[in-house]
């Protein structure tokens, strides 16, 4: 069975959300085992167990028992809902479901993550991926319900939400977000819909769908065969923090000798040392200026032996010390 994984953009959104709520990015990285550079790949995947560890770390570091629900209803998850938007913003809901769910009754079933289940009560959008990850199910359905209400304001086609896990001590945030019957200890994680919704047309579907599809096309077209440099940078992502950035180690990962690696990089007009240096420079600027990390955190993430060594490198790159960010 293939390893369960989730999109890198979802993990990036979760990490950024946790940081916005006061969590330390360095501690999130340490506790989850996710390298921040891995999250920059729009088409990348993160093992579900690491995503779960990130969720639990965010919950603990933010001191928020309802952290997963709050992430689900936040704007931080917008990037990971591209597939959902393609579905919800289709001409009708029935056509939209084909984008994001698998209907076991249909031939050539879609490879979506959710499952469409029909029974006497109505239509269930089930989430089997998170059957053993309660926080994942909570965030997933908080996101779906929040988005549905934005697209169908005033509609009441959402009938109930079910969770496999036991009822929490405090239901306050569940009631506020879902505003419908909530069942805990259910046989599945799922949302119940009124079948009449299948023929509804989302508001402003035409122009919004064009925007979303344009974005999706751009993502697909921007993912050509990776250069050797890109492949090296991707592998360096997990090595910077541990200082494991040797040419031999990277060459082995790429299935080639060091001389072959040197030759391929030279053909692209770059050296291995230059890639490491430029990658650290680029990430240092991003961490300090855009994400407002501390100098010590940045030094740790980039694999420097101590903040002083990082400060010297940063001054060499930019002409000023890292504390002077403007």
ROZAFI-89697 format. One line per field, with one value per residue (C-alpha): residue in one letter; y, x negated, z negated; chain; residue number from 1. Coordinates in pm, 1 decimal. Example, Ala and Ser with C-alpha at 12.3 -4.5 7.8 and 13.67 -1.06 7.14 Angstrom:
% residues 2
type (a / s)
north (-450.0 / -106.0)
east (-1230.0 / -1367.0)
up (-780.0 / -714.0)
mol (A / A)
seq (1 / 2)
This chain:
% residues 326
type (x / x / x / x / x / x / x / x / x / x / x / x / x / x / x / x / x / x / x / x / x / x / x / x / x / x / x / x / x / x / x / x / x / x / x / x / x / x / x / x / x / x / x / x / x / x / x / x / x / x / x / x / x / x / x / x / x / x / x / x / x / x / x / x / x / x / x / x / x / x / x / x / x / x / x / x / x / x / x / x / x / x / x / x / x / x / x / x / x / x / x / x / x / x / x / x / x / x / x / x / x / x / x / x / x / x / x / x / x / x / x / x / x / x / x / x / x / x / x / x / x / x / x / x / x / x / x / x / x / x / x / x / x / x / x / x / x / x / x / x / x / x / x / x / x / x / x / x / x / x / x / x / x / x / x / x / x / x / x / x / x / x / x / x / x / x / x / x / x / x / x / x / x / x / x / x / x / x / x / x / x / x / x / x / x / x / x / x / x / x / x / x / x / x / x / x / x / x / x / x / x / x / x / x / x / x / x / x / x / x / x / x / x / x / x / x / x / x / x / x / x / x / x / x / x / x / x / x / x / x / x / x / x / x / x / x / x / x / x / x / x / x / x / x / x / x / x / x / x / x / x / x / x / x / x / x / x / x / x / x / x / x / x / x / x / x / x / x / x / x / x / x / x / x / x / x / x / x / x / x / x / x / x / x / x / x / x / x / x / x / x / x / x / x / x / x / x / x / x / x / x / x / x / x / x / x / x / x / x / x / x / x / x / x / x / x / x / x / x / x / x / x / x / x / x / x)
north (0.0 / 339.9 / 579.3 / 822.6 / 1178.6 / 1527.0 / 1819.2 / 2032.3 / 2345.1 / 2213.3 / 2154.4 / 2497.7 / 2661.2 / 2474.4 / 2576.2 / 2940.2 / 2938.3 / 2797.5 / 3063.3 / 3334.8 / 3207.8 / 3235.1 / 2899.9 / 2887.1 / 2778.7 / 2612.6 / 2401.9 / 2312.9 / 2194.2 / 1997.5 / 1826.5 / 1744.0 / 1643.2 / 1857.7 / 2076.8 / 2419.2 / 2401.0 / 2090.5 / 2305.6 / 2536.2 / 2270.9 / 2340.7 / 1983.7 / 1817.9 / 1572.5 / 1538.2 / 1206.6 / 1216.1 / 1114.1 / 1422.8 / 1642.6 / 1493.8 / 1564.5 / 1923.4 / 1959.2 / 1827.0 / 2049.1 / 2352.7 / 2263.5 / 2227.7 / 2531.5 / 2756.0 / 2620.1 / 2582.0 / 2261.3 / 2364.1 / 2443.6 / 2209.9 / 2363.7 / 2714.4 / 2621.6 / 2473.7 / 2792.1 / 3021.8 / 3177.7 / 2994.0 / 2680.9 / 2854.0 / 2730.1 / 2365.9 / 2393.0 / 2433.1 / 2096.0 / 2173.2 / 2508.0 / 2343.1 / 2116.8 / 2359.5 / 2628.2 / 2400.4 / 2479.8 / 2248.1 / 2073.4 / 1733.4 / 1823.1 / 1966.5 / 1644.1 / 1469.7 / 1688.4 / 1602.9 / 1275.8 / 910.4 / 771.6 / 389.6 / 354.5 / 533.9 / 376.9 / 522.6 / 660.6 / 983.0 / 957.1 / 1225.1 / 1194.4 / 1206.9 / 938.8 / 992.5 / 758.2 / 733.9 / 591.9 / 647.8 / 957.0 / 1139.4 / 1187.7 / 1161.8 / 1316.8 / 1077.1 / 1129.9 / 787.2 / 936.1 / 1076.5 / 783.2 / 761.9 / 1132.1 / 1324.1 / 1666.6 / 1610.3 / 1527.6 / 1832.7 / 2068.4 / 1903.6 / 1947.8 / 2290.5 / 2391.0 / 2229.2 / 2375.0 / 2722.5 / 2721.6 / 2585.0 / 2863.0 / 3122.6 / 2981.2 / 2912.6 / 3190.9 / 3124.3 / 2766.1 / 2482.3 / 2176.5 / 2076.7 / 1845.1 / 1694.9 / 1622.6 / 1294.2 / 1220.4 / 885.5 / 1016.6 / 1054.1 / 1366.0 / 1635.6 / 1789.2 / 2125.3 / 2141.2 / 2521.0 / 2573.4 / 2275.2 / 2421.8 / 2767.6 / 2648.8 / 2370.0 / 2504.1 / 2165.6 / 1834.3 / 1690.4 / 1320.5 / 1184.4 / 819.0 / 761.2 / 486.0 / 744.1 / 1098.4 / 1252.0 / 1540.4 / 1468.6 / 1664.0 / 1708.3 / 1531.8 / 1838.0 / 2022.2 / 1825.8 / 2048.8 / 2377.1 / 2630.7 / 2808.3 / 3185.7 / 3362.3 / 3022.7 / 3127.5 / 3395.1 / 3239.5 / 2903.4 / 3070.8 / 3224.7 / 2896.1 / 2696.1 / 2954.9 / 2914.1 / 2535.4 / 2545.4 / 2775.4 / 2535.8 / 2241.8 / 2429.6 / 2550.7 / 2196.9 / 2084.9 / 1829.3 / 1950.0 / 2062.7 / 1904.0 / 2222.3 / 2197.6 / 1835.2 / 1922.1 / 2206.0 / 1974.4 / 1721.3 / 1990.4 / 2083.8 / 1804.7 / 1843.4 / 2208.6 / 2185.4 / 1883.3 / 2026.3 / 1711.2 / 1891.4 / 1695.7 / 1646.1 / 1271.3 / 1240.4 / 1436.6 / 1248.9 / 915.5 / 1031.4 / 1123.8 / 788.9 / 926.8 / 982.8 / 1314.3 / 1384.1 / 1325.7 / 1563.0 / 1826.0 / 1789.1 / 1825.3 / 2131.6 / 2285.6 / 2240.9 / 2447.2 / 2717.1 / 2659.4 / 2484.8 / 2278.1 / 2527.4 / 2810.1 / 2629.8 / 2576.6 / 2937.0 / 3088.8 / 2862.8 / 2965.5 / 3330.7 / 3314.3 / 3130.9 / 3360.5 / 3664.5 / 3487.0 / 3372.9 / 3706.4 / 3959.1 / 3781.0 / 3542.8 / 3754.8 / 3466.8 / 3532.4 / 3520.2 / 3211.8 / 3027.6 / 3113.8 / 2998.5 / 2666.2 / 2609.5 / 2681.2 / 2445.8 / 2697.0 / 2588.4 / 2898.2 / 3236.8 / 3412.4 / 3201.2 / 3275.0 / 3647.7 / 3654.6 / 3476.2 / 3704.9 / 4014.4 / 3869.0 / 3813.8 / 4144.3 / 4384.0 / 4427.1 / 4222.4 / 4010.8 / 4234.8 / 4516.8 / 4381.0 / 4680.5)
east (0.0 / -146.4 / -238.4 / 39.7 / -61.0 / 83.3 / -2.9 / -301.2 / -86.9 / 145.9 / -146.1 / -289.0 / 46.8 / 68.9 / -282.0 / -223.8 / 105.5 / -61.6 / -334.0 / -69.1 / 82.7 / -246.4 / -421.1 / -796.4 / -873.5 / -1195.3 / -1005.2 / -737.8 / -1011.3 / -1184.8 / -870.8 / -722.1 / -1037.7 / -927.3 / -1188.6 / -1056.0 / -1218.7 / -1013.3 / -704.0 / -802.7 / -728.6 / -376.3 / -342.3 / -523.8 / -382.3 / -439.7 / -390.8 / -64.7 / -233.0 / -455.5 / -158.4 / 19.3 / -286.8 / -286.0 / 81.4 / 23.9 / -282.1 / -80.5 / 196.9 / -47.9 / -263.1 / 40.2 / 218.3 / 538.0 / 744.1 / 952.8 / 645.9 / 746.7 / 1093.4 / 951.1 / 704.3 / 987.5 / 1193.7 / 894.0 / 774.5 / 445.0 / 587.6 / 691.4 / 388.5 / 464.8 / 828.7 / 756.3 / 913.1 / 1214.3 / 1259.0 / 1249.2 / 1526.8 / 1744.6 / 1720.9 / 1824.4 / 2152.4 / 2345.8 / 2256.8 / 2298.2 / 2030.5 / 1814.0 / 1818.6 / 1657.9 / 1351.3 / 1289.7 / 1459.2 / 1472.3 / 1818.7 / 1795.6 / 2105.4 / 1948.4 / 1734.0 / 1385.8 / 1414.1 / 1231.5 / 910.6 / 1017.9 / 952.3 / 1314.5 / 1575.0 / 1935.2 / 2167.7 / 2543.8 / 2790.5 / 3146.7 / 3042.3 / 2891.8 / 2544.8 / 2235.3 / 1898.5 / 1672.6 / 1304.9 / 1138.4 / 788.8 / 822.5 / 996.9 / 717.8 / 626.2 / 905.4 / 749.0 / 714.3 / 1084.0 / 1177.6 / 971.8 / 1095.0 / 1463.0 / 1426.0 / 1267.5 / 1537.5 / 1824.6 / 1669.6 / 1612.8 / 1959.0 / 2122.7 / 1922.9 / 2028.9 / 2391.0 / 2475.8 / 2799.9 / 2827.0 / 2919.9 / 2817.6 / 2556.2 / 2745.7 / 2497.2 / 2132.8 / 2001.0 / 1665.0 / 1515.5 / 1340.9 / 1498.8 / 1685.3 / 1450.3 / 1489.3 / 1586.0 / 1814.0 / 1831.3 / 1613.3 / 1766.7 / 2114.2 / 2002.2 / 1828.6 / 2057.9 / 2400.5 / 2563.6 / 2606.8 / 2266.4 / 2223.2 / 1910.8 / 1813.8 / 1958.9 / 1857.6 / 1704.4 / 1581.5 / 1840.2 / 2073.7 / 2437.7 / 2585.9 / 2939.0 / 2952.3 / 3128.8 / 2797.6 / 2663.8 / 2836.8 / 2766.5 / 2546.6 / 2284.3 / 2307.4 / 2063.1 / 1947.8 / 1853.6 / 1593.2 / 1457.8 / 1411.9 / 1217.5 / 983.9 / 929.8 / 876.2 / 626.3 / 432.1 / 443.1 / 316.4 / 33.6 / -73.6 / -77.7 / -264.5 / -527.9 / -636.7 / -860.3 / -1135.8 / -1353.7 / -1708.6 / -1995.7 / -2024.8 / -1658.7 / -1705.0 / -2014.5 / -1832.7 / -1544.1 / -1780.7 / -1968.6 / -1642.6 / -1676.1 / -2052.3 / -2105.7 / -1992.6 / -2210.9 / -2500.0 / -2486.0 / -2552.8 / -2843.7 / -2876.8 / -2916.1 / -2592.5 / -2389.4 / -2543.4 / -2450.8 / -2092.8 / -2081.5 / -2226.7 / -2543.9 / -2909.6 / -3042.2 / -3224.6 / -2904.8 / -2722.2 / -2994.1 / -2972.7 / -2592.6 / -2601.9 / -2881.7 / -2667.0 / -2400.9 / -2654.4 / -2668.2 / -2881.8 / -2772.0 / -2922.7 / -2741.3 / -2406.6 / -2454.6 / -2563.1 / -2282.5 / -2020.4 / -2124.3 / -2130.8 / -1782.8 / -1632.4 / -1803.9 / -1641.3 / -1306.1 / -1322.7 / -1442.0 / -1251.7 / -935.5 / -872.5 / -1037.5 / -1231.2 / -1499.0 / -1864.4 / -1922.3 / -1627.0 / -1745.0 / -2098.8 / -1960.9 / -1737.5 / -2022.2 / -2266.2 / -2518.3 / -2725.9 / -2626.5 / -2455.4 / -2791.9 / -2892.7 / -2559.1 / -2594.1 / -2931.8 / -2786.4 / -2484.6 / -2704.0 / -2910.4 / -2592.2 / -2419.0 / -2682.1 / -2502.4 / -2439.8 / -2121.5 / -1978.6 / -1957.6 / -1673.4 / -1566.5)
up (0.0 / 96.0 / -180.8 / -263.0 / -185.6 / -163.9 / 61.4 / -36.0 / -0.8 / -272.3 / -508.5 / -426.6 / -499.1 / -829.6 / -934.6 / -841.5 / -1031.4 / -1342.7 / -1323.8 / -1287.3 / -1612.2 / -1800.9 / -1740.4 / -1678.3 / -1324.1 / -1438.9 / -1693.6 / -1437.6 / -1201.8 / -1475.9 / -1605.9 / -1266.7 / -1082.1 / -786.1 / -623.2 / -525.5 / -182.8 / -103.8 / -140.5 / 145.3 / 407.3 / 533.3 / 660.3 / 370.0 / 117.0 / -257.2 / -442.9 / -634.9 / -960.1 / -942.2 / -861.9 / -1164.9 / -1378.8 / -1252.4 / -1342.7 / -1693.1 / -1737.9 / -1631.8 / -1872.5 / -2161.4 / -2084.7 / -2032.5 / -2340.1 / -2137.1 / -2178.1 / -1873.9 / -1663.0 / -1377.0 / -1352.1 / -1352.4 / -1079.2 / -874.4 / -881.3 / -825.8 / -502.9 / -539.8 / -383.3 / -61.8 / 134.1 / 65.3 / 169.6 / 540.7 / 618.3 / 399.3 / 570.2 / 909.4 / 790.4 / 595.8 / 864.5 / 1149.7 / 1330.5 / 1097.8 / 775.1 / 941.1 / 1196.8 / 923.2 / 723.6 / 1019.9 / 962.2 / 599.5 / 500.6 / 599.7 / 657.2 / 623.1 / 844.0 / 1141.1 / 1409.1 / 1429.0 / 1078.5 / 1007.2 / 807.1 / 560.5 / 190.2 / 76.4 / 136.9 / 238.7 / 46.7 / 117.1 / -135.4 / -260.2 / -456.7 / -160.8 / -16.2 / -231.6 / -148.1 / -336.1 / -418.3 / -459.3 / -452.3 / -803.8 / -969.9 / -1231.2 / -1238.5 / -1418.0 / -1374.4 / -1001.7 / -971.8 / -1177.5 / -964.6 / -646.2 / -722.5 / -879.6 / -546.6 / -334.2 / -536.3 / -546.0 / -170.0 / -94.4 / -291.6 / -101.5 / 232.5 / 129.2 / -117.3 / -303.2 / -179.4 / -415.0 / -215.4 / -475.6 / -709.5 / -955.2 / -1019.1 / -1162.1 / -1323.2 / -1416.1 / -1726.9 / -2069.4 / -2171.6 / -2306.3 / -2648.3 / -2499.5 / -2192.7 / -2174.7 / -1866.7 / -1686.8 / -1731.3 / -1620.3 / -1303.3 / -1184.0 / -1292.6 / -1226.4 / -1411.3 / -1506.4 / -1575.9 / -1744.2 / -1765.3 / -1418.6 / -1178.9 / -942.9 / -900.3 / -670.3 / -590.9 / -502.1 / -212.1 / -82.6 / 260.2 / 402.9 / 389.9 / 686.9 / 938.9 / 764.2 / 938.3 / 729.2 / 736.0 / 968.4 / 1096.6 / 1448.7 / 1386.7 / 1066.7 / 1235.7 / 1516.0 / 1259.3 / 1076.4 / 1394.6 / 1519.3 / 1198.9 / 1222.2 / 1581.4 / 1478.9 / 1203.5 / 1442.8 / 1714.3 / 1469.4 / 1380.7 / 1668.7 / 1632.9 / 1346.2 / 1413.2 / 1225.1 / 1023.2 / 913.2 / 815.1 / 613.7 / 436.8 / 350.6 / 195.1 / 6.9 / -164.3 / -419.6 / -449.8 / -532.4 / -892.4 / -963.2 / -758.0 / -542.1 / -216.5 / -76.3 / 299.3 / 254.1 / 52.8 / 307.3 / 601.0 / 441.9 / 396.7 / 764.9 / 866.6 / 1023.7 / 943.8 / 819.3 / 1145.5 / 1343.2 / 1110.5 / 1153.0 / 1529.9 / 1539.4 / 1317.3 / 1522.5 / 1834.2 / 1657.8 / 1569.5 / 1196.0 / 932.7 / 634.9 / 389.5 / 563.7 / 530.7 / 157.6 / 104.9 / 311.9 / 156.2 / -192.9 / -90.2 / 62.2 / -232.9 / -483.8 / -326.1 / -318.3 / -680.4 / -820.1 / -611.7 / -502.9 / -791.9 / -1062.0 / -1217.0 / -1476.0 / -1372.2 / -1588.2 / -1429.9 / -1081.0 / -1156.5 / -1283.9 / -981.0 / -740.5 / -914.3 / -1049.8 / -1348.3 / -1545.2 / -1493.6 / -1466.8 / -1166.0 / -1003.8 / -1074.5 / -898.8 / -596.4 / -584.9 / -593.6 / -310.3 / -105.4 / -172.0 / -305.3 / -636.7 / -952.0 / -977.7 / -1250.1 / -995.7 / -779.6 / -575.9)
mol (A / A / A / A / A / A / A / A / A / A / A / A / A / A / A / A / A / A / A / A / A / A / A / A / A / A / A / A / A / A / A / A / A / A / A / A / A / A / A / A / A / A / A / A / A / A / A / A / A / A / A / A / A / A / A / A / A / A / A / A / A / A / A / A / A / A / A / A / A / A / A / A / A / A / A / A / A / A / A / A / A / A / A / A / A / A / A / A / A / A / A / A / A / A / A / A / A / A / A / A / A / A / A / A / A / A / A / A / A / A / A / A / A / A / A / A / A / A / A / A / A / A / A / A / A / A / A / A / A / A / A / A / A / A / A / A / A / A / A / A / A / A / A / A / A / A / A / A / A / A / A / A / A / A / A / A / A / A / A / A / A / A / A / A / A / A / A / A / A / A / A / A / A / A / A / A / A / A / A / A / A / A / A / A / A / A / A / A / A / A / A / A / A / A / A / A / A / A / A / A / A / A / A / A / A / A / A / A / A / A / A / A / A / A / A / A / A / A / A / A / A / A / A / A / A / A / A / A / A / A / A / A / A / A / A / A / A / A / A / A / A / A / A / A / A / A / A / A / A / A / A / A / A / A / A / A / A / A / A / A / A / A / A / A / A / A / A / A / A / A / A / A / A / A / A / A / A / A / A / A / A / A / A / A / A / A / A / A / A / A / A / A / A / A / A / A / A / A / A / A / A / A / A / A / A / A / A / A / A / A / A / A / A / A / A / A / A / A / A / A / A / A / A / A / A / A)
seq (1 / 2 / 3 / 4 / 5 / 6 / 7 / 8 / 9 / 10 / 11 / 12 / 13 / 14 / 15 / 16 / 17 / 18 / 19 / 20 / 21 / 22 / 23 / 24 / 25 / 26 / 27 / 28 / 29 / 30 / 31 / 32 / 33 / 34 / 35 / 36 / 37 / 38 / 39 / 40 / 41 / 42 / 43 / 44 / 45 / 46 / 47 / 48 / 49 / 50 / 51 / 52 / 53 / 54 / 55 / 56 / 57 / 58 / 59 / 60 / 61 / 62 / 63 / 64 / 65 / 66 / 67 / 68 / 69 / 70 / 71 / 72 / 73 / 74 / 75 / 76 / 77 / 78 / 79 / 80 / 81 / 82 / 83 / 84 / 85 / 86 / 87 / 88 / 89 / 90 / 91 / 92 / 93 / 94 / 95 / 96 / 97 / 98 / 99 / 100 / 101 / 102 / 103 / 104 / 105 / 106 / 107 / 108 / 109 / 110 / 111 / 112 / 113 / 114 / 115 / 116 / 117 / 118 / 119 / 120 / 121 / 122 / 123 / 124 / 125 / 126 / 127 / 128 / 129 / 130 / 131 / 132 / 133 / 134 / 135 / 136 / 137 / 138 / 139 / 140 / 141 / 142 / 143 / 144 / 145 / 146 / 147 / 148 / 149 / 150 / 151 / 152 / 153 / 154 / 155 / 156 / 157 / 158 / 159 / 160 / 161 / 162 / 163 / 164 / 165 / 166 / 167 / 168 / 169 / 170 / 171 / 172 / 173 / 174 / 175 / 176 / 177 / 178 / 179 / 180 / 181 / 182 / 183 / 184 / 185 / 186 / 187 / 188 / 189 / 190 / 191 / 192 / 193 / 194 / 195 / 196 / 197 / 198 / 199 / 200 / 201 / 202 / 203 / 204 / 205 / 206 / 207 / 208 / 209 / 210 / 211 / 212 / 213 / 214 / 215 / 216 / 217 / 218 / 219 / 220 / 221 / 222 / 223 / 224 / 225 / 226 / 227 / 228 / 229 / 230 / 231 / 232 / 233 / 234 / 235 / 236 / 237 / 238 / 239 / 240 / 241 / 242 / 243 / 244 / 245 / 246 / 247 / 248 / 249 / 250 / 251 / 252 / 253 / 254 / 255 / 256 / 257 / 258 / 259 / 260 / 261 / 262 / 263 / 264 / 265 / 266 / 267 / 268 / 269 / 270 / 271 / 272 / 273 / 274 / 275 / 276 / 277 / 278 / 279 / 280 / 281 / 282 / 283 / 284 / 285 / 286 / 287 / 288 / 289 / 290 / 291 / 292 / 293 / 294 / 295 / 296 / 297 / 298 / 299 / 300 / 301 / 302 / 303 / 304 / 305 / 306 / 307 / 308 / 309 / 310 / 311 / 312 / 313 / 314 / 315 / 316 / 317 / 318 / 319 / 320 / 321 / 322 / 323 / 324 / 325 / 326)
